[in-house]
Every structure is written in C-alpha cells, then in structure tokens.
Amino acid sequence: MRTLSSNSFAKAFAAILSANIFAQIIPFLAAPVLTRLYAPEDFGLFATITSIAAFLAVFASAKLELAIIVAKNNVQRKSLTTLCLQLLVIFSLVILFMLIAASFLFPDVDIGMNSLIAAFVVFLFIFFTGLYNILTCVANANSEYKKIALNSVHFSLLNNSSSIALGFLSTLGLIYSFIISRAFSCFKMLSSAQWSEQIKRLKAKRVLSRKNAFLIKRFRKYPVYSVPSEALDIYTKQMPIFLMGLFSGAYAVGLFALVDRVLSKPLSIVGRAVALPFRGEAVKRYNEQGSCRPIVLKVLLVLTAMSIVPFCILYFYAESLFGLVFGEEWKKAGEFAKLLVPIFFFQFITSPITFVFHIAGKQQVDFYIHIFMVIILTSCFLVGYQVYDNELLALQLYSVAYSFIYILYIYLSIKFSVNTKENK
C-alpha cells in the first residue's frame, strides 16, 4: 500500500475507503436488531420486490450514464446527463402506468402486499435508483470521490436506522426505509448550483432532438450491449431469489436475503470505493498510454490481500456466527453463506476491474458472457431442485459455476487492458 500511496488513484481510494469503512460496519450492527424485528418472510418480500425493481431499473436510462464517465469533454457529458435524466423520467412513468393497470386487471394476484402500493413502490425504487446511478457517474467523471463516499455513509446510516424505527410500525419497514434513504441520497447530491443549471437544461431540451440522436448513435454500444448485459447480470445475481421463491417459498428467500444484506451489500461499498477512482484513472491511462494493465493488476492484488483472510474465516465459521448473531431461526442462513463465500470473494476482487470492458469497447464480449452465464447458472438451479430436490446442492452448483465465470472475467479484463490490434 505504501507503493500505491504516491499516486492520485491510491489517495482517492484511501479517502473513499476510510469513509466507507463506517458504512460497512453499520449493516452488521443493525442486522441482529432487524432479524428480531422482521421475520424471514419479510426479508423475502423485500428481496423479491427490490430484485424486480432493480432488474427494471437497468433499462431506465439505457446505461448511457456509463458513457458520461468515458466522454471526452464537458459539453458531451452535460448533454449525456440531460438525455439520461429525460429517459429515466419517461421510463419510470411508463412502468408506473403499466403496473397500475396490472393491479386493476389482476386484482387477485397475491404478492404479499397491496398491488397498487407495490406499483408505486417499484416506480419509486426505479426512479431513485436510476437517478442515483446518473448522479454517481457525473460525480465520478468530475473526480468527486469524497462526495460519493460520504453519500454512501449517509445512505447506510439512514437506511438501517429507519429500518429499525419502522420495524416497530410495519412489516414493510425494510421497503419504505430503502426508498426514503435512496431519495435522501439523491436530493443531497442534487443540492448544488451545477444541478440547478442542469435541471433548467432538462426542461428546455427535447428528447427527440438531433443532438440526442447523435449521442445515442455515438454511444450505441451501451444500449445495444450494456443494457442486456446488465439485465442478465442482475438476473444471475438475483436468480436465487427468483428461483428459490418459485421452488421453496418466501422463507428460503428471506434467508438468502439476509446473507446478501450482511455480506454482499457491505462488500459492494468497499468495492465501489475502489471502482470509482479506478474508472477515472484507468480511462486516463488507457487513452494516454494505451494500457491500464499495471493499475488493473495492482487493484487485483490489493483486493485479494485484503479479503483472503476474512473470507476464509467466514467459510469455516459462517453457520455458528449466523446462529449466534442473528438468532437460531437464522442459523440455516449460515449454511447458505458458507456455500456462497466463493462468489462473494470473486465478486469483491473482480467487480472494479471489469470496467475495462467499457474502456476497451468490448461490451459485446460482456454481453455474450452474460448469455452463457444465464444458461449455465439457471441449469445449476434446475439440476439442484428438479433432479435432486436439494436447495443446498442448487446453491453449491450455482456458487462453483459463478466462481469460474468470475475467473474468466479476471483473465479478459487483464487481456483487454492493453490497447493492441488483437484487442480492437
């Protein structure tokens, strides 16, 4: 780490990580309280609703927010930001009207909550998730890393504290607190002079303009390849929730959701602390030097060194820890966690460096890998449930297959990090 401390990337990483350590601790402290306020079925409903909304949110701005980071000048970035905001508003409203219509057409469908309320919940989740993604990409492009990090801390603190407070009033507290917290994060990021100007531009510009048509054509790989890739990625990550809900019910989904809440979400905060400065630095090096491989290898090495010991401890003691911390009712969640440790490990060290696919213009390769992922990982679950009738085997097969796919991503990220004729 001393070697890295001399460059701008390492300084940004250290600043963000120091703020995000606090955000990582909060869910661990809150989880034992939440598991005594909410039943596994409540976690299951929250996971199901948010998974569906997260899948739909991928389409909100056609993934053009990622183009904001790689755009080569401020004029292009501002135009892309306006376009993304316009697409987000239109898509969110269309989904809302469709869900309201569905709630009246199919009133007898039981989803665990009032269908009309569910429609507005999904709408708000999509809108604020999409808005947060756009704002984060803008801040990333402007190297406002501390602003992003502090926002993550505020979100984590508000989300977990409000989940506890609302837990005394409603079984839907997990859902409501998430929306409130994400909305607060967005409004906090919007409270600046530059966004006042951007909102005026949003009102003045038409979606169907010649400039927007040019931008969509210029960055067409994002809607054509990144949108389906991201949708497939969400599906593969949430596949246990979808298929366990189908085969095992809300209880099993709730157990998986707890594992995801206390492991995947906090780890993603640290991963983002690395990913955000990595994106800016890697784009700069790739454009100026034709290679960002040194920084890719450094990030991979540092993240592996940081995580290998904690993940080994988790693997051997997951069942005992979950029973002790969250109560005996949740001990089986420890079995799930042990099987999923390889995925969490490879996801943690791989996710930041896969942005190389966007830098090198290899979105189509990412898309083809995701098609392969869906086929293989769905097959793992079907074999586990339909052939052997064993949910633990299904999770184990899923974990092994997913880990090998992450290894493939590591190899290709390193390969594409150099701008050669072979990689063009």
C-alpha positions in Angstrom: 0.0 0.0 0.0 3.0 2.3 0.6 3.9 1.9 -3.1 0.4 2.9 -4.1 0.2 5.9 -1.8 2.2 8.1 -4.1 -0.3 8.3 -6.9 -3.6 10.0 -7.2 -5.6 6.8 -7.6 -4.3 5.4 -4.2 -5.1 8.7 -2.5 -8.6 8.7 -3.8 -9.0 5.1 -2.9 -7.8 5.7 0.7 -10.1 8.7 1.1 -13.1 6.8 -0.1 -12.3 3.6 1.8 -11.8 5.4 5.1 -15.3 6.9 4.8 -16.9 3.7 3.6 -15.5 1.6 6.5 -18.1 3.2 8.6 -20.8 2.5 6.1 -19.7 -1.2 6.0 -20.0 -1.6 9.8 -23.5 -0.2 10.1 -25.3 -3.1 8.4 -23.5 -5.6 10.7 -24.5 -3.6 13.8 -28.1 -3.2 12.6 -28.7 -6.8 11.3 -29.1 -8.5 14.7 -31.8 -6.0 15.6 -33.5 -6.3 12.2 -33.7 -10.1 12.4 -35.6 -9.8 15.7 -38.0 -7.2 14.3 -38.6 -8.8 10.9 -39.4 -12.5 10.0 -37.6 -14.3 7.2 -40.8 -13.8 5.1 -40.5 -10.0 5.5 -36.9 -10.2 4.2 -38.1 -12.4 1.4 -40.8 -9.9 0.3 -38.3 -7.0 0.4 -35.8 -9.1 -1.6 -38.4 -10.0 -4.2 -39.8 -6.5 -4.7 -36.4 -4.9 -4.9 -35.0 -7.6 -7.2 -37.8 -7.0 -9.7 -37.4 -3.2 -9.4 -33.6 -3.5 -9.8 -34.0 -5.6 -12.9 -36.3 -2.9 -14.4 -34.1 -0.1 -13.4 -31.4 -1.4 -15.7 -33.4 -0.1 -18.7 -34.2 3.3 -17.2 -31.5 5.4 -19.0 -30.3 2.7 -21.4 -27.0 2.5 -19.5 -25.9 5.8 -21.1 -24.9 7.1 -17.7 -21.7 5.0 -18.1 -20.9 7.0 -21.2 -20.7 10.1 -19.0 -17.5 8.7 -17.4 -15.8 8.0 -20.7 -17.0 11.1 -22.6 -14.1 13.3 -23.8 -15.3 16.8 -22.9 -17.7 18.6 -20.6 -20.2 19.6 -23.3 -20.7 15.9 -24.2 -21.0 15.0 -20.5 -23.7 17.6 -19.9 -25.7 16.5 -23.0 -25.5 12.9 -21.9 -26.6 13.8 -18.4 -29.7 15.6 -19.7 -30.5 12.7 -22.0 -30.2 10.2 -19.2 -32.5 12.2 -16.9 -35.1 12.5 -19.7 -35.0 8.8 -20.4 -35.3 8.0 -16.7 -38.4 10.1 -16.2 -40.1 8.7 -19.3 -39.3 5.1 -18.5 -40.3 5.4 -14.8 -43.7 6.9 -15.6 -44.4 4.2 -18.3 -43.6 1.4 -15.8 -45.9 3.1 -13.2 -48.8 3.3 -15.6 -48.3 -0.3 -16.6 -48.2 -1.6 -13.0 -51.3 0.4 -12.0 -53.1 -1.1 -15.0 -51.9 -4.5 -14.0 -53.2 -4.0 -10.4 -56.7 -3.4 -11.7 -56.6 -6.1 -14.4 -55.3 -8.8 -12.0 -56.7 -7.9 -8.5 -56.5 -11.5 -7.2 -52.7 -11.9 -7.6 -51.1 -12.3 -4.2 -47.6 -10.7 -4.0 -47.5 -10.2 -0.2 -48.7 -6.6 -0.2 -51.4 -4.4 -1.8 -50.7 -4.4 -5.6 -51.4 -0.7 -6.0 -48.9 0.2 -3.2 -46.5 -2.3 -4.9 -46.8 -0.3 -8.2 -45.8 2.9 -6.5 -43.0 1.2 -4.6 -41.5 -0.2 -7.8 -41.8 3.2 -9.5 -40.0 5.0 -6.7 -37.4 2.3 -6.5 -36.7 2.5 -10.3 -36.7 6.3 -10.3 -34.4 6.9 -7.4 -32.1 4.1 -8.2 -31.7 5.4 -11.8 -31.3 8.9 -10.6 -28.6 7.9 -8.0 -26.7 6.0 -10.7 -26.7 9.0 -13.0 -25.6 11.4 -10.3 -22.8 9.0 -9.2 -21.5 8.7 -12.7 -21.4 12.5 -13.1 -19.6 12.8 -9.7 -17.2 10.0 -10.9 -16.5 11.9 -14.1 -15.7 15.0 -12.0 -13.5 13.1 -9.6 -15.8 13.9 -6.7 -14.9 10.8 -4.8 -15.3 12.1 -1.3 -18.8 13.3 -2.1 -19.8 9.8 -3.3 -18.2 8.1 -0.3 -20.0 10.4 2.2 -23.2 9.8 0.4 -22.8 6.1 0.8 -22.3 6.6 4.6 -25.4 8.7 4.9 -27.5 6.2 2.9 -26.3 3.3 5.0 -26.9 5.1 8.3 -30.3 6.4 7.4 -31.4 3.1 5.7 -30.5 0.9 8.7 -31.8 3.3 11.4 -35.1 3.9 9.7 -35.5 0.2 9.1 -35.3 -0.3 12.8 -37.6 2.5 13.6 -40.2 1.5 11.0 -39.9 -2.2 12.1 -42.0 -1.3 15.2 -44.8 0.0 13.0 -44.9 -2.1 9.8 -43.6 -5.4 8.3 -42.9 -3.3 5.2 -40.4 -1.1 7.0 -37.5 -2.6 5.1 -39.0 -1.5 1.8 -40.1 2.0 2.9 -36.8 2.8 4.6 -34.8 1.9 1.5 -36.9 4.2 -0.7 -36.7 7.1 1.8 -32.9 6.7 2.2 -32.2 6.5 -1.6 -34.4 9.6 -2.1 -32.4 11.4 0.5 -29.1 10.4 -1.1 -30.3 11.8 -4.5 -31.6 15.1 -3.1 -28.3 15.6 -1.2 -26.3 15.1 -4.4 -28.6 17.4 -6.4 -28.2 20.3 -3.9 -25.6 22.3 -5.8 -25.5 25.2 -8.3 -24.4 23.0 -11.3 -27.6 20.8 -10.9 -29.8 23.9 -10.9 -28.4 24.7 -14.3 -28.8 21.0 -15.4 -32.5 20.9 -14.4 -33.1 24.0 -16.5 -31.5 22.3 -19.4 -33.7 19.3 -18.8 -36.8 21.4 -19.1 -35.6 23.2 -22.2 -34.3 20.2 -24.2 -36.5 17.8 -26.2 -35.8 14.1 -26.1 -36.3 13.7 -29.8 -33.6 16.1 -30.9 -30.8 15.9 -33.4 -28.1 16.2 -30.7 -29.7 13.3 -28.7 -29.9 11.2 -31.8 -26.2 11.8 -32.4 -25.3 10.9 -28.8 -27.3 7.6 -29.0 -25.6 6.7 -32.2 -22.1 7.7 -30.9 -22.6 5.6 -27.7 -24.9 2.9 -29.2 -22.9 0.1 -27.6 -24.3 1.0 -24.2 -28.0 0.5 -25.1 -27.3 -2.3 -27.5 -24.9 -4.4 -25.4 -24.6 -2.9 -21.9 -28.4 -2.9 -21.2 -28.9 -6.6 -21.9 -25.6 -7.5 -20.2 -26.6 -5.6 -17.1 -30.1 -7.0 -17.1 -28.7 -10.5 -17.4 -26.2 -9.7 -14.6 -29.0 -8.6 -12.3 -30.9 -11.8 -13.2 -27.9 -14.1 -12.5 -27.2 -12.3 -9.1 -30.8 -12.4 -8.1 -31.5 -15.8 -9.6 -31.5 -17.5 -6.1 -34.3 -15.1 -5.1 -36.4 -15.7 -8.2 -36.0 -19.5 -8.3 -35.9 -20.2 -4.6 -39.1 -18.2 -4.3 -40.6 -20.4 -7.0 -39.4 -23.7 -5.6 -39.0 -23.1 -1.8 -41.1 -20.1 -0.9 -40.6 -16.8 1.0 -38.8 -18.4 4.0 -35.8 -19.6 1.9 -35.7 -16.2 0.0 -35.6 -14.4 3.3 -32.6 -16.5 4.5 -30.8 -15.7 1.2 -31.7 -12.0 1.5 -30.1 -11.8 5.0 -26.9 -13.3 3.6 -26.9 -10.7 0.8 -27.7 -7.9 3.2 -24.9 -8.5 5.7 -22.2 -9.7 3.2 -22.8 -8.7 -0.4 -24.1 -5.1 0.2 -21.3 -4.0 2.7 -18.6 -5.6 0.5 -20.0 -3.7 -2.5 -19.5 -0.5 -0.6 -15.8 -1.2 -0.3 -15.7 -2.4 -3.9 -17.2 0.9 -5.1 -14.5 2.7 -3.1 -12.0 1.1 -5.4 -14.1 1.1 -8.6 -14.8 4.8 -8.7 -11.2 6.1 -8.7 -10.1 3.1 -10.7 -12.5 4.1 -13.5 -11.2 7.6 -13.9 -7.5 6.6 -13.6 -7.9 3.6 -15.9 -9.6 5.7 -18.6 -6.8 8.3 -18.4 -4.0 5.7 -18.7 -5.7 3.8 -21.4 -6.2 6.9 -23.5 -2.8 8.5 -22.9 -0.6 5.4 -22.6 -2.5 2.7 -24.5 -2.6 0.5 -21.4 -4.1 0.4 -17.9 -2.8 -3.1 -17.1 -0.5 -2.0 -14.2 -3.3 -0.5 -12.3 -5.6 -3.4 -13.0 -3.0 -5.8 -11.6 -2.4 -3.6 -8.6 -6.1 -3.4 -7.7 -6.5 -7.1 -8.1 -3.5 -7.8 -5.8 -4.6 -5.3 -3.1 -8.2 -6.6 -3.0 -7.1 -10.2 -2.9 -4.7 -9.4 0.0 -7.4 -7.5 1.8 -10.1 -10.2 1.5 -8.5 -13.6 1.6 -8.3 -14.0 5.4 -11.8 -12.6 6.3 -13.4 -14.9 3.6 -11.5 -18.0 4.9 -12.8 -17.2 8.5 -16.3 -16.8 7.1 -16.2 -20.1 5.2 -15.2 -22.1 8.3 -17.4 -20.3 10.9 -20.4 -19.0 9.0 -23.0 -21.3 10.5 -22.0 -20.7 14.1 -21.7 -16.9 13.5 -25.2 -16.6 11.9 -26.8 -18.6 14.7 -25.1 -16.6 17.4 -25.5 -13.1 16.0 -29.0 -13.3 14.4 -30.7 -16.0 16.4 -31.3 -19.7 16.0 -34.1 -19.0 13.5 -31.4 -17.7 11.1 -28.8 -20.5 11.6 -29.6 -22.0 8.2 -28.7 -18.7 6.6 -25.1 -19.5 7.7 -25.3 -22.7 5.6 -26.2 -20.5 2.6 -23.4 -18.1 3.4 -20.8 -20.8 3.5 -21.8 -22.1 0.1 -21.8 -18.6 -1.4 -18.4 -17.5 0.0 -16.5 -18.2 -3.3 -19.0 -15.9 -5.2 -18.6 -13.1 -2.7 -14.8 -13.4 -2.8 -14.5 -13.3 -6.6 -17.2 -10.7 -6.9 -15.3 -8.5 -4.5 -11.9 -8.7 -6.3 -13.4 -8.7 -9.8 -16.2 -6.1 -10.0 -14.0 -3.0 -10.0 -11.7 -4.1 -12.9 -14.5 -5.2 -15.2 -15.0 -1.6 -16.3 -12.1 -2.3 -18.6 -14.7 -3.9 -20.9 -16.2 -0.4 -21.3 -12.9 1.4 -21.7 -11.8 -1.0 -24.4 -15.2 -1.0 -26.2 -15.7 -4.7 -25.5 -19.3 -4.5 -24.4 -20.3 -7.2 -26.9 -18.0 -9.7 -25.3 -19.5 -8.9 -21.9 -23.0 -9.5 -23.5 -22.0 -12.9 -24.8 -20.6 -14.0 -21.5 -23.8 -13.0 -19.8 -25.9 -15.1 -22.1 -23.6 -18.0 -21.3 -24.0 -17.2 -17.6 -27.8 -17.3 -17.7 -27.8 -20.7 -19.4 -25.2 -22.3 -17.1 -26.4 -20.8 -13.8 -30.1 -21.5 -14.5 -29.2 -25.0 -15.3 -27.4 -25.4 -11.9 -30.5 -24.4 -10.1 -32.8 -26.7 -12.2 -30.5 -29.6 -11.6 -30.3 -29.0 -7.9 -34.1 -28.6 -7.5 -35.7 -30.6 -10.2 -33.3 -33.6 -10.4 -32.0 -33.9 -6.8 -34.7 -31.9 -4.9 -31.9 -30.3 -2.8 -31.8 -26.5 -2.4 -28.3 -26.6 -0.8 -26.9 -28.5 -3.8 -28.5 -26.0 -6.1 -26.7 -23.2 -4.3 -23.4 -25.1 -4.3 -23.6 -25.7 -8.1 -24.5 -22.1 -8.6 -21.6 -20.9 -6.5 -19.0 -23.1 -8.2 -20.2 -22.2 -11.8 -20.3 -18.4 -10.9 -16.8 -18.5 -9.5 -15.3 -19.9 -12.7 -17.1 -17.2 -14.7 -15.5 -14.5 -12.5 -12.1 -16.1 -13.1 -12.9 -15.7 -16.9 -13.7 -12.0 -16.3 -10.3 -11.5 -14.5 -8.5 -13.1 -17.4 -10.3 -11.0 -20.0 -10.0 -7.7 -18.0 -6.3 -8.2 -17.9 -6.2 -9.1 -21.6 -8.3 -6.1 -22.7 -6.4 -3.6 -20.5 -3.8 -3.1 -23.3 -4.9 -1.4 -26.5 -3.4 -3.7 -29.1 -4.6 -4.6 -32.7 -5.7 -8.0 -31.3 -8.0 -6.3 -28.8 -9.6 -3.9 -31.2 
